[in-house]
């Protein structure tokens, strides 16, 4: 039994990762704007909340890339 997920799962991971990147990036930018324009430290927690989905999206996209490479049977080194 193969440890790599099927191609359909790989596409779902990449799509969900891209969505999380966009949403997290937008929230991060809003936090940055609040921090700069309003000159209050309230923007820092908003930026942290925006960074969480960005990291999750990067992990999902990386996982799908690793799965694709493993499925193709290409060597890693």
GROMACS elastic network, one bead per residue, 0.5 to 0.9 nm:
[ bonds ]
;  ai    aj funct       b0    kb
    2     5     6  0.77643   500
    2    71     6  0.89198   500
    3    67     6  0.89479   500
    4     7     6  0.89547   500
    4    66     6  0.88976   500
    4    67     6  0.56566   500
    4    68     6  0.82276   500
    4    70     6  0.69095   500
    4    71     6  0.64896   500
    5     8     6  0.80440   500
    5     9     6  0.60571   500
    5    10     6  0.67372   500
    5    64     6  0.89446   500
    5    67     6  0.68097   500
    5    68     6  0.88840   500
    5    71     6  0.83684   500
    6     9     6  0.55180   500
    6    10     6  0.65711   500
    6    67     6  0.85674   500
    6    71     6  0.83718   500
    7    10     6  0.50390   500
    7    11     6  0.64314   500
    7    12     6  0.88121   500
    7    67     6  0.85344   500
    7    68     6  0.76348   500
    7    71     6  0.84752   500
    8    11     6  0.52372   500
    8    12     6  0.63926   500
    8    13     6  0.87619   500
    9    12     6  0.50447   500
    9    13     6  0.61806   500
    9    14     6  0.86623   500
    9    64     6  0.82555   500
   10    13     6  0.51432   500
   10    14     6  0.62918   500
   10    15     6  0.86615   500
   10    61     6  0.88128   500
   10    63     6  0.80898   500
   10    65     6  0.79719   500
   10    67     6  0.68687   500
   10    68     6  0.71794   500
   11    14     6  0.51196   500
   11    15     6  0.60799   500
   11    16     6  0.85239   500
   11    64     6  0.73107   500
   12    15     6  0.50857   500
   12    16     6  0.59973   500
   12    17     6  0.83231   500
   12    64     6  0.86265   500
   13    16     6  0.52436   500
   13    17     6  0.59301   500
   13    18     6  0.85531   500
   13    57     6  0.87453   500
   13    60     6  0.55514   500
   13    61     6  0.64596   500
   13    63     6  0.76082   500
   13    64     6  0.59604   500
   14    17     6  0.50533   500
   14    18     6  0.61738   500
   14    19     6  0.86763   500
   14    57     6  0.82705   500
   14    60     6  0.63095   500
   14    62     6  0.83063   500
   14    63     6  0.83079   500
   14    64     6  0.59432   500
   14    65     6  0.82233   500
   15    18     6  0.52066   500
   15    19     6  0.63040   500
   15    20     6  0.87040   500
   15    60     6  0.88359   500
   15    61     6  0.81322   500
   16    19     6  0.50726   500
   16    20     6  0.61595   500
   16    21     6  0.85660   500
   16    57     6  0.70705   500
   16    60     6  0.74293   500
   16    61     6  0.83049   500
   17    20     6  0.51190   500
   17    21     6  0.61380   500
   17    22     6  0.87326   500
   17    53     6  0.86405   500
   17    54     6  0.82941   500
   17    56     6  0.70213   500
   17    58     6  0.63350   500
   17    59     6  0.74918   500
   17    60     6  0.50739   500
   17    61     6  0.53948   500
   17    62     6  0.88796   500
   18    21     6  0.50138   500
   18    22     6  0.63113   500
   18    23     6  0.87346   500
   18    54     6  0.89445   500
   18    57     6  0.61187   500
   18    58     6  0.80395   500
   18    60     6  0.84947   500
   18    61     6  0.73177   500
   19    22     6  0.52172   500
   19    23     6  0.62251   500
   19    24     6  0.84588   500
   19    57     6  0.73667   500
   20    23     6  0.52024   500
   20    24     6  0.58345   500
   20    25     6  0.81783   500
   20    53     6  0.53081   500
   20    54     6  0.60398   500
   20    55     6  0.85595   500
   20    56     6  0.70527   500
   20    58     6  0.84561   500
   21    24     6  0.52690   500
   21    25     6  0.58139   500
   21    26     6  0.84853   500
   21    51     6  0.89402   500
   21    53     6  0.63713   500
   21    55     6  0.77688   500
   21    56     6  0.79080   500
   21    57     6  0.51372   500
   21    58     6  0.71309   500
   22    25     6  0.50959   500
   22    26     6  0.61504   500
   22    27     6  0.87027   500
   22    53     6  0.87623   500
   22    54     6  0.77013   500
   22    57     6  0.87368   500
   23    26     6  0.52166   500
   23    27     6  0.63333   500
   23    28     6  0.85989   500
   23    50     6  0.76714   500
   23    53     6  0.73017   500
   23    54     6  0.78340   500
   24    27     6  0.51500   500
   24    28     6  0.60201   500
   24    29     6  0.85905   500
   24    47     6  0.88280   500
   24    49     6  0.77455   500
   24    51     6  0.59452   500
   24    52     6  0.70005   500
   24    54     6  0.50077   500
   24    55     6  0.85677   500
   24    57     6  0.85198   500
   25    29     6  0.61554   500
   25    30     6  0.86319   500
   25    50     6  0.62970   500
   25    51     6  0.72598   500
   25    53     6  0.81835   500
   25    54     6  0.64725   500
   26    29     6  0.51546   500
   26    30     6  0.62662   500
   26    31     6  0.86938   500
   26    50     6  0.73686   500
   27    30     6  0.50689   500
   27    31     6  0.62433   500
   27    32     6  0.86241   500
   27    46     6  0.69668   500
   27    47     6  0.67590   500
   27    49     6  0.74573   500
   27    51     6  0.80957   500
   28    31     6  0.50942   500
   28    32     6  0.61762   500
   28    33     6  0.86483   500
   28    43     6  0.87929   500
   28    46     6  0.66634   500
   28    48     6  0.73172   500
   28    49     6  0.74099   500
   28    51     6  0.62991   500
   28    54     6  0.88799   500
   29    33     6  0.60933   500
   29    34     6  0.85482   500
   29    47     6  0.73385   500
   29    50     6  0.81174   500
   30    33     6  0.50826   500
   30    34     6  0.61819   500
   30    35     6  0.85644   500
   30    43     6  0.78291   500
   30    46     6  0.76112   500
   30    47     6  0.76155   500
   30    50     6  0.87223   500
   31    34     6  0.50725   500
   31    35     6  0.61088   500
   31    36     6  0.86411   500
   31    42     6  0.78324   500
   31    44     6  0.64541   500
   31    45     6  0.76165   500
   31    48     6  0.83836   500
   31    49     6  0.88220   500
   31    50     6  0.77935   500
   32    35     6  0.50155   500
   32    36     6  0.61372   500
   32    37     6  0.83931   500
   32    43     6  0.59897   500
   32    44     6  0.74867   500
   32    46     6  0.80890   500
   32    47     6  0.64494   500
   33    36     6  0.51643   500
   33    37     6  0.56390   500
   33    38     6  0.77045   500
   33    43     6  0.74605   500
   34    37     6  0.54742   500
   34    38     6  0.53612   500
   34    39     6  0.71037   500
   34    40     6  0.71698   500
   34    41     6  0.83779   500
   34    42     6  0.71969   500
   34    43     6  0.50729   500
   34    44     6  0.86311   500
   34    46     6  0.86668   500
   35    38     6  0.59047   500
   35    39     6  0.52832   500
   35    40     6  0.55108   500
   35    41     6  0.60270   500
   35    42     6  0.66228   500
   35    44     6  0.67887   500
   35    47     6  0.89511   500
   36    39     6  0.52533   500
   36    40     6  0.76731   500
   36    43     6  0.81397   500
   37    40     6  0.82653   500
   38    41     6  0.87908   500
   38    42     6  0.89296   500
   38    43     6  0.87188   500
   39    42     6  0.86241   500
   39    43     6  0.86139   500
   40    43     6  0.67160   500
   40    44     6  0.87078   500
   41    44     6  0.57319   500
   41    45     6  0.80444   500
   42    45     6  0.62418   500
   42    46     6  0.70151   500
   43    46     6  0.50880   500
   43    47     6  0.60891   500
   43    48     6  0.86883   500
   44    47     6  0.50525   500
   44    48     6  0.62835   500
   44    49     6  0.86900   500
   45    49     6  0.61576   500
   45    50     6  0.85426   500
   46    49     6  0.50656   500
   46    50     6  0.61995   500
   46    51     6  0.86547   500
   47    51     6  0.61182   500
   47    52     6  0.88957   500
   48    51     6  0.50071   500
   48    52     6  0.65731   500
   49    52     6  0.55879   500
   49    53     6  0.76353   500
   50    53     6  0.61499   500
   50    54     6  0.67901   500
   51    54     6  0.50189   500
   51    55     6  0.62681   500
   51    56     6  0.87158   500
   52    55     6  0.53349   500
   52    56     6  0.63546   500
   52    57     6  0.86730   500
   53    57     6  0.59205   500
   53    58     6  0.84932   500
   54    57     6  0.50864   500
   54    58     6  0.62283   500
   54    59     6  0.86674   500
   55    58     6  0.51225   500
   55    59     6  0.62349   500
   55    60     6  0.87166   500
   56    59     6  0.51060   500
   56    60     6  0.62644   500
   56    61     6  0.87058   500
   57    60     6  0.51341   500
   57    61     6  0.61877   500
   57    62     6  0.85098   500
   58    61     6  0.51696   500
   58    62     6  0.60362   500
   58    63     6  0.84943   500
   59    62     6  0.50691   500
   59    63     6  0.60444   500
   59    64     6  0.86448   500
   60    63     6  0.50185   500
   60    64     6  0.62392   500
   60    65     6  0.86555   500
   61    64     6  0.51787   500
   61    65     6  0.62652   500
   61    66     6  0.87298   500
   62    65     6  0.50652   500
   62    66     6  0.62158   500
   62    67     6  0.85766   500
   63    66     6  0.51581   500
   63    67     6  0.61189   500
   63    68     6  0.85975   500
   64    67     6  0.50044   500
   64    68     6  0.61136   500
   64    69     6  0.86449   500
   65    68     6  0.51330   500
   65    69     6  0.62613   500
   65    70     6  0.85925   500
   66    69     6  0.51859   500
   66    70     6  0.60768   500
   66    71     6  0.85045   500
   67    70     6  0.50900   500
   67    71     6  0.59866   500
   67    72     6  0.85715   500
   68    71     6  0.50999   500
   68    72     6  0.62312   500
   68    73     6  0.87415   500
   69    72     6  0.51940   500
   69    73     6  0.64619   500
   69    74     6  0.60904   500
   69    75     6  0.83688   500
   69    76     6  0.84737   500
   70    73     6  0.51197   500
   70    74     6  0.64908   500
   70    75     6  0.81884   500
   70    76     6  0.87035   500
   71    74     6  0.79862   500
